[in-house]
Amino acid sequence: MGRDELLHANDQDLLAEIGRRNGLAFDVLYNRYWKDVFNIAFKRIRNADVAQDVAQDVFVQLWTREKATPIDNLPGYLRIATRNGVFRQMEKESRYGDLPDDSEDQLRSYGLADGHVLYKEFQAAFEALTNTLPAQQKQIFNLRFQEGRNTQQIAEQLGVSEKTVRNQMGRALAKLRESLILLHVALLLTMK
């Protein structure tokens, strides 16, 4: 297919050409859908740089994918691939990791002579909070944040679906977030 034909080709013809490693067909498809894919990612992430990375990954996957299963609905495929890319990115950049090693030093930098004691109290309170989680939530939380396993690995180990892992993790994080806000307020009150 020539360039003019590619510009007016439908998605199925472009996908067939991409399967033959036609770079021009890929460029046409990329230009046709890049903005949509970016917007889907941006609506969920609210960070243009990260949304661009997710969009790029979606199109790299499209270029490198095996032709084993045909794509009947390209816009739908791209929406799902983008959503999954956003979830992977959010999991990678999870804001709920371990406390940094210099947390005690940070407390001291706020002028707290007893920063070490407050840090130890905070750690103990956090551990007590995680112990209040229901058994499955606690197990999933520990596998994720103490052992560094991803959603798929946790699901396989526990014999549950990835959706169950995500739901239980979301509930655990919501409970911990709420409790940690109260703990943080209490810590700030002791600093005055």
Protein Blocks (a to p, Z undefined) as FASTA:
>chain_A
ZZklmmmpcfklmmmmmmnopaklmmmmmmmmmmmmmmmmmmmnopaklmmmmmmmmmmm
mmmpcfkbacfblmlmmmmmmmmmmmmmmmmmockbccdfklmmmmmmnopaklmmmmmm
mmmmmmmmmmmpcfklmmmmmmmmmnopafklmmmmnopafklmmmmmmmmmmmmmmmmm
mmmmmmmmmmZZ
